[in-house]
Amino acid sequence: GPCTECSCSSGKETDKGTNNTKKKENGDRSFIPKIFFGTRTHKQISQITRELKRTAYSSVPMTILSSRDYTCIHPVVSSSGSNRNEMCVELLEGKHGKSCLYYHGVHKLSEHHALQSAHRMYQAWDIEDLVSLGKKLRACAYFAARELMVGADIVFCPYNYLLDPQIRESMEINLKGQVVILDEAHNIEDCARESVSYSVTESQLRAAREELDFMVNNNIRQKDHEPLRAVCYSLT
């Protein structure tokens, strides 16, 4: 028969009760995964969101992660060439005594979408829709899209947002336990290769070699710099 008189019996019962409580507590907080939908280009995201709008799932909370090239509405930063990221960071850090008015209005965009969802007026949207609304509300579409990711059930983004570890970290994307869909997955190989590759010019290599020569000749961490110098010499 079951052991009822020794102390291990009560211990087992206590453990059992505790386990049930934990299961119940965990059961009350059911985890709902997000769907991360990766595409090759931003244009394909536009096509997919257009199709989503035609389905019964058009009202599902969503967001589109995109670069500042597509979403920045600051008149000076958006009209600049290739240094939009740097200019944006400088404004956020308050360098030169200037800040970004549009960044401080991010909550207007996220609240707008929350209100639409509450009144069941929410519909699938595209990057252009978000940017247009951002200009109207004077709110940053880039950071609003990131903020909307918290409550989104489906997140659209280019492949590299999911494959490149640096972008994942900067965008605070955690794929553990989530659903990942990759459109036209035969392109993944090239994208993965690009994510872990780096291009340098011959002039950059020569400049690096000269600096490493200086380090080695002046006995500055020779053990570290000599192998790097050897790589530069072999490549040039």
Buried (B, 14 or more C-beta within 10 A) or exposed (E): EEEEEEEEEEEEEEEEEEEEEEEEEEEEEEEEEBBBBBBBEBEBBBEBBEEBBEEEEBBBBBBBBBBBEBBBBBEEBBEBEEEBEEBBEBBEEEEEEEBBEBBEBBBBBBEBBBEBBEEEEBEBBBBEBBBBBBEEBEBBBBBBBBBBBEBBBBBBBBBBBBBBEEBBEEBEBEEEEBEEBBBEEEBBEEBBEBBEEEEEEEEEBEEBBEBBBEBBEEEEEEEEBEEBBEEBEEEE
